[in-house]
């Protein structure tokens, strides 16, 4: 079985004694011893602190260091052990090593155990030295593991942040893309409306143009004369003959009017001719 961490107390008669103490100090030492045996380490320390005011020897500081160690006040124990120079140095360094070991300061504990072994080859000091080294290594491994977990968590957090950042970027890009698509669609719709409007205007213009052409064609096909009658559609030469005939008819009408409604002769002169017909003497007029 592994040995437990132990403290070697180098005190006279196993407890506290002072060679140069007065009567009152001896009484307080006796009370401190009884309290120590009863494991009332705080009460024991109080008696020893009272003695220290009048008889502050290295031995007293050392005994106080033991009392504070038992009480669990390792800082106070270290303070007293450091002041107790002059007592057994191997024991003092050993107890300093134990105090630092309890505090978890393994580097300092190792240092004091090694110092104690310089003064005396003690198996307990060797054992505690190895224990301190093991605890130091164990702590280093724990710290390494803790750091590794910390790095792992940091890496995980960084990845999470990067993923979140990427998601935000993708979301922003999608929003921008949608906005661009909406603008493009709106622009396309506006263009289509404009083209439709232009097409309707063009068709309307073409219809109006076709109507004008149709009216012009109808007008060209059915011209009117001076009196508003429709043209017969005959050639120009025929139109002139018709006018001549018309003139003759008007002339005939005039002659009839001049004759005063008399009976129309059976024979008439041809109208419009300049030739003079010779009168036949043998023909009697009517």
One Martini backbone bead per residue (centre of mass of N, CA, C, O) as a GRO file, in nm:
protein
  286
    1UNK     BB    1   0.099   0.034   0.017
    2UNK     BB    2   0.054   0.353   0.024
    3UNK     BB    3   0.172   0.623   0.154
    4UNK     BB    4   0.102   0.876   0.347
    5UNK     BB    5   0.096   1.185   0.434
    6UNK     BB    6   0.355   1.308   0.652
    7UNK     BB    7   0.452   1.427   0.987
    8UNK     BB    8   0.743   1.542   1.151
    9UNK     BB    9   0.773   1.587   1.495
   10UNK     BB   10   1.026   1.790   1.662
   11UNK     BB   11   0.954   1.734   1.982
   12UNK     BB   12   0.951   1.746   2.308
   13UNK     BB   13   0.773   1.493   2.430
   14UNK     BB   14   0.585   1.533   2.154
   15UNK     BB   15   0.563   1.824   2.260
   16UNK     BB   16   0.555   2.117   2.429
   17UNK     BB   17   0.869   2.296   2.491
   18UNK     BB   18   1.053   2.522   2.723
   19UNK     BB   19   1.353   2.605   2.860
   20UNK     BB   20   1.298   2.941   2.896
   21UNK     BB   21   1.050   2.930   3.068
   22UNK     BB   22   0.813   3.038   3.259
   23UNK     BB   23   0.559   2.978   3.462
   24UNK     BB   24   0.336   3.084   3.277
   25UNK     BB   25   0.436   2.937   3.021
   26UNK     BB   26   0.405   2.649   3.134
   27UNK     BB   27   0.101   2.664   3.169
   28UNK     BB   28   0.040   2.723   2.866
   29UNK     BB   29   0.176   2.468   2.761
   30UNK     BB   30  -0.007   2.272   2.903
   31UNK     BB   31  -0.267   2.372   2.767
   32UNK     BB   32  -0.170   2.328   2.477
   33UNK     BB   33  -0.129   2.019   2.507
   34UNK     BB   34  -0.421   1.944   2.580
   35UNK     BB   35  -0.550   2.067   2.325
   36UNK     BB   36  -0.390   1.901   2.123
   37UNK     BB   37  -0.483   1.617   2.226
   38UNK     BB   38  -0.795   1.720   2.172
   39UNK     BB   39  -0.789   1.872   1.886
   40UNK     BB   40  -0.757   2.188   1.985
   41UNK     BB   41  -0.587   2.388   1.779
   42UNK     BB   42  -0.688   2.674   1.831
   43UNK     BB   43  -0.642   2.679   2.139
   44UNK     BB   44  -0.343   2.608   2.129
   45UNK     BB   45  -0.256   2.857   1.959
   46UNK     BB   46  -0.339   3.070   2.166
   47UNK     BB   47  -0.135   2.997   2.385
   48UNK     BB   48   0.121   3.024   2.207
   49UNK     BB   49   0.076   3.323   2.134
   50UNK     BB   50   0.110   3.421   2.426
   51UNK     BB   51   0.407   3.325   2.454
   52UNK     BB   52   0.538   3.478   2.207
   53UNK     BB   53   0.544   3.764   2.340
   54UNK     BB   54   0.771   3.668   2.565
   55UNK     BB   55   0.884   3.384   2.390
   56UNK     BB   56   1.029   3.411   2.080
   57UNK     BB   57   1.113   3.121   1.962
   58UNK     BB   58   1.190   2.879   1.739
   59UNK     BB   59   1.036   2.658   1.888
   60UNK     BB   60   0.767   2.804   1.898
   61UNK     BB   61   0.726   2.843   1.594
   62UNK     BB   62   0.728   2.545   1.531
   63UNK     BB   63   0.484   2.463   1.710
   64UNK     BB   64   0.289   2.655   1.567
   65UNK     BB   65   0.314   2.527   1.290
   66UNK     BB   66   0.191   2.253   1.377
   67UNK     BB   67  -0.082   2.365   1.472
   68UNK     BB   68  -0.169   2.500   1.202
   69UNK     BB   69  -0.157   2.245   1.039
   70UNK     BB   70  -0.378   2.090   1.198
   71UNK     BB   71  -0.592   2.319   1.146
   72UNK     BB   72  -0.534   2.416   0.819
   73UNK     BB   73  -0.325   2.665   0.839
   74UNK     BB   74  -0.081   2.688   0.604
   75UNK     BB   75   0.014   2.978   0.604
   76UNK     BB   76   0.084   2.997   0.904
   77UNK     BB   77   0.277   2.758   0.911
   78UNK     BB   78   0.485   2.874   0.711
   79UNK     BB   79   0.548   3.127   0.872
   80UNK     BB   80   0.661   2.971   1.126
   81UNK     BB   81   0.876   2.794   0.986
   82UNK     BB   82   1.043   3.034   0.872
   83UNK     BB   83   1.105   3.140   1.177
   84UNK     BB   84   1.230   2.845   1.282
   85UNK     BB   85   1.526   2.899   1.296
   86UNK     BB   86   1.740   2.633   1.456
   87UNK     BB   87   1.616   2.389   1.416
   88UNK     BB   88   1.549   2.111   1.269
   89UNK     BB   89   1.598   2.122   0.933
   90UNK     BB   90   1.472   1.865   0.820
   91UNK     BB   91   1.194   1.908   0.958
   92UNK     BB   92   1.129   2.190   0.858
   93UNK     BB   93   1.140   2.121   0.550
   94UNK     BB   94   0.936   1.896   0.559
   95UNK     BB   95   0.695   2.071   0.667
   96UNK     BB   96   0.696   2.266   0.436
   97UNK     BB   97   0.634   2.057   0.217
   98UNK     BB   98   0.358   1.974   0.336
   99UNK     BB   99   0.220   2.250   0.320
  100UNK     BB  100   0.247   2.282   0.009
  101UNK     BB  101   0.103   2.022  -0.063
  102UNK     BB  102  -0.177   2.107   0.057
  103UNK     BB  103  -0.192   2.360  -0.146
  104UNK     BB  104  -0.071   2.255  -0.437
  105UNK     BB  105   0.250   2.334  -0.429
  106UNK     BB  106   0.467   2.126  -0.579
  107UNK     BB  107   0.730   2.274  -0.635
  108UNK     BB  108   0.783   2.361  -0.337
  109UNK     BB  109   0.765   2.084  -0.211
  110UNK     BB  110   1.004   1.959  -0.363
  111UNK     BB  111   1.218   2.155  -0.266
  112UNK     BB  112   1.190   2.084   0.047
  113UNK     BB  113   1.243   1.782   0.029
  114UNK     BB  114   1.524   1.805  -0.094
  115UNK     BB  115   1.636   1.969   0.144
  116UNK     BB  116   1.589   1.758   0.364
  117UNK     BB  117   1.772   1.530   0.227
  118UNK     BB  118   2.041   1.683   0.274
  119UNK     BB  119   2.023   1.639   0.599
  120UNK     BB  120   1.832   1.371   0.557
  121UNK     BB  121   1.775   1.026   0.517
  122UNK     BB  122   1.431   1.006   0.446
  123UNK     BB  123   1.166   0.806   0.361
  124UNK     BB  124   0.933   1.011   0.385
  125UNK     BB  125   1.055   1.227   0.202
  126UNK     BB  126   1.072   1.048  -0.047
  127UNK     BB  127   0.780   0.978  -0.071
  128UNK     BB  128   0.669   1.272  -0.088
  129UNK     BB  129   0.830   1.348  -0.339
  130UNK     BB  130   0.692   1.145  -0.533
  131UNK     BB  131   0.407   1.249  -0.487
  132UNK     BB  132   0.455   1.535  -0.586
  133UNK     BB  133   0.538   1.453  -0.875
  134UNK     BB  134   0.275   1.310  -0.949
  135UNK     BB  135   0.087   1.551  -0.901
  136UNK     BB  136   0.219   1.732  -1.104
  137UNK     BB  137   0.173   1.552  -1.352
  138UNK     BB  138  -0.132   1.531  -1.320
  139UNK     BB  139  -0.186   1.832  -1.346
  140UNK     BB  140  -0.061   1.869  -1.623
  141UNK     BB  141  -0.255   1.674  -1.763
  142UNK     BB  142  -0.511   1.825  -1.684
  143UNK     BB  143  -0.430   2.094  -1.814
  144UNK     BB  144  -0.393   1.975  -2.094
  145UNK     BB  145  -0.679   1.867  -2.119
  146UNK     BB  146  -0.817   2.134  -2.065
  147UNK     BB  147  -0.685   2.282  -2.303
  148UNK     BB  148  -0.789   2.090  -2.517
  149UNK     BB  149  -1.088   2.141  -2.458
  150UNK     BB  150  -1.071   2.440  -2.500
  151UNK     BB  151  -0.977   2.426  -2.793
  152UNK     BB  152  -1.212   2.258  -2.890
  153UNK     BB  153  -1.432   2.459  -2.806
  154UNK     BB  154  -1.317   2.692  -2.967
  155UNK     BB  155  -1.336   2.552  -3.239
  156UNK     BB  156  -1.638   2.506  -3.220
  157UNK     BB  157  -1.714   2.804  -3.186
  158UNK     BB  158  -1.581   2.901  -3.445
  159UNK     BB  159  -1.749   2.723  -3.632
  160UNK     BB  160  -2.019   2.834  -3.541
  161UNK     BB  161  -1.958   3.124  -3.624
  162UNK     BB  162  -1.899   3.063  -3.920
  163UNK     BB  163  -2.173   2.938  -3.981
  164UNK     BB  164  -2.335   3.185  -3.900
  165UNK     BB  165  -2.197   3.375  -4.096
  166UNK     BB  166  -2.272   3.214  -4.348
  167UNK     BB  167  -2.577   3.224  -4.308
  168UNK     BB  168  -2.597   3.532  -4.311
  169UNK     BB  169  -2.476   3.563  -4.593
  170UNK     BB  170  -2.680   3.385  -4.743
  171UNK     BB  171  -2.924   3.548  -4.657
  172UNK     BB  172  -2.827   3.813  -4.781
  173UNK     BB  173  -2.794   3.703  -5.069
  174UNK     BB  174  -3.088   3.612  -5.103
  175UNK     BB  175  -3.212   3.890  -5.064
  176UNK     BB  176  -3.060   4.024  -5.298
  177UNK     BB  177  -3.153   3.829  -5.517
  178UNK     BB  178  -3.455   3.881  -5.482
  179UNK     BB  179  -3.440   4.182  -5.535
  180UNK     BB  180  -3.322   4.157  -5.820
  181UNK     BB  181  -3.552   3.985  -5.933
  182UNK     BB  182  -3.776   4.188  -5.878
  183UNK     BB  183  -3.656   4.415  -6.048
  184UNK     BB  184  -3.639   4.254  -6.310
  185UNK     BB  185  -3.941   4.184  -6.327
  186UNK     BB  186  -4.041   4.476  -6.326
  187UNK     BB  187  -3.885   4.564  -6.575
  188UNK     BB  188  -4.016   4.358  -6.764
  189UNK     BB  189  -4.307   4.451  -6.723
  190UNK     BB  190  -4.261   4.740  -6.814
  191UNK     BB  191  -4.161   4.660  -7.097
  192UNK     BB  192  -4.418   4.511  -7.182
  193UNK     BB  193  -4.608   4.748  -7.150
  194UNK     BB  194  -4.463   4.932  -7.350
  195UNK     BB  195  -4.482   4.743  -7.594
  196UNK     BB  196  -4.790   4.723  -7.591
  197UNK     BB  197  -4.843   5.022  -7.624
  198UNK     BB  198  -4.683   5.055  -7.887
  199UNK     BB  199  -4.846   4.843  -8.047
  200UNK     BB  200  -5.120   4.979  -8.016
  201UNK     BB  201  -5.033   5.244  -8.149
  202UNK     BB  202  -4.946   5.119  -8.417
  203UNK     BB  203  -5.216   4.985  -8.488
  204UNK     BB  204  -5.379   5.244  -8.483
  205UNK     BB  205  -5.215   5.387  -8.701
  206UNK     BB  206  -5.259   5.173  -8.920
  207UNK     BB  207  -5.566   5.195  -8.927
  208UNK     BB  208  -5.574   5.492  -9.001
  209UNK     BB  209  -5.410   5.456  -9.260
  210UNK     BB  210  -5.601   5.251  -9.396
  211UNK     BB  211  -5.847   5.438  -9.395
  212UNK     BB  212  -5.726   5.660  -9.565
  213UNK     BB  213  -5.666   5.480  -9.809
  214UNK     BB  214  -5.955   5.384  -9.853
  215UNK     BB  215  -6.079   5.665  -9.895
  216UNK     BB  216  -5.894   5.742 -10.129
  217UNK     BB  217  -5.976   5.506 -10.315
  218UNK     BB  218  -6.276   5.570 -10.327
  219UNK     BB  219  -6.239   5.852 -10.439
  220UNK     BB  220  -6.087   5.760 -10.693
  221UNK     BB  221  -6.313   5.560 -10.802
  222UNK     BB  222  -6.547   5.805 -10.716
  223UNK     BB  223  -6.590   6.057 -10.888
  224UNK     BB  224  -6.696   6.394 -10.926
  225UNK     BB  225  -6.867   6.626 -11.063
  226UNK     BB  226  -6.982   6.944 -11.066
  227UNK     BB  227  -7.287   6.832 -10.977
  228UNK     BB  228  -7.224   6.545 -10.808
  229UNK     BB  229  -7.202   6.329 -10.997
  230UNK     BB  230  -7.121   6.034 -11.090
  231UNK     BB  231  -6.900   5.867 -11.251
  232UNK     BB  232  -6.902   5.645 -11.527
  233UNK     BB  233  -6.605   5.537 -11.608
  234UNK     BB  234  -6.526   5.652 -11.866
  235UNK     BB  235  -6.351   5.759 -12.091
  236UNK     BB  236  -6.239   6.065 -12.195
  237UNK     BB  237  -6.361   6.056 -12.481
  238UNK     BB  238  -6.651   5.981 -12.399
  239UNK     BB  239  -6.697   6.228 -12.224
  240UNK     BB  240  -6.683   6.431 -12.461
  241UNK     BB  241  -6.929   6.317 -12.623
  242UNK     BB  242  -7.135   6.363 -12.408
  243UNK     BB  243  -7.111   6.667 -12.410
  244UNK     BB  244  -7.196   6.702 -12.703
  245UNK     BB  245  -7.468   6.580 -12.677
  246UNK     BB  246  -7.560   6.771 -12.460
  247UNK     BB  247  -7.536   7.023 -12.629
  248UNK     BB  248  -7.738   6.935 -12.845
  249UNK     BB  249  -7.977   6.905 -12.658
  250UNK     BB  250  -7.980   7.202 -12.572
  251UNK     BB  251  -8.018   7.317 -12.856
  252UNK     BB  252  -8.283   7.177 -12.912
  253UNK     BB  253  -8.437   7.303 -12.682
  254UNK     BB  254  -8.404   7.595 -12.775
  255UNK     BB  255  -8.548   7.568 -13.050
  256UNK     BB  256  -8.818   7.474 -12.938
  257UNK     BB  257  -8.868   7.728 -12.779
  258UNK     BB  258  -8.860   7.922 -13.026
  259UNK     BB  259  -9.105   7.784 -13.176
  260UNK     BB  260  -9.340   7.762 -12.960
  261UNK     BB  261  -9.446   7.461 -12.974
  262UNK     BB  262  -9.412   7.339 -13.225
  263UNK     BB  263  -9.400   7.120 -13.455
  264UNK     BB  264  -9.186   6.886 -13.523
  265UNK     BB  265  -8.989   6.831 -13.753
  266UNK     BB  266  -8.881   6.576 -13.960
  267UNK     BB  267  -8.652   6.778 -14.023
  268UNK     BB  268  -8.310   6.848 -13.947
  269UNK     BB  269  -8.046   6.996 -13.851
  270UNK     BB  270  -7.737   6.955 -13.797
  271UNK     BB  271  -7.560   6.984 -13.522
  272UNK     BB  272  -7.247   7.144 -13.537
  273UNK     BB  273  -7.252   7.219 -13.845
  274UNK     BB  274  -7.103   7.421 -14.117
  275UNK     BB  275  -7.257   7.304 -14.332
  276UNK     BB  276  -7.421   7.382 -14.638
  277UNK     BB  277  -7.724   7.321 -14.761
  278UNK     BB  278  -7.877   7.259 -15.041
  279UNK     BB  279  -8.150   7.361 -15.191
  280UNK     BB  280  -8.432   7.198 -15.300
  281UNK     BB  281  -8.653   7.305 -15.530
  282UNK     BB  282  -8.834   7.042 -15.554
  283UNK     BB  283  -8.866   7.079 -15.261
  284UNK     BB  284  -9.118   7.100 -15.040
  285UNK     BB  285  -9.231   7.250 -14.800
  286UNK     BB  286  -9.455   7.230 -14.534
   0.00000   0.00000   0.00000
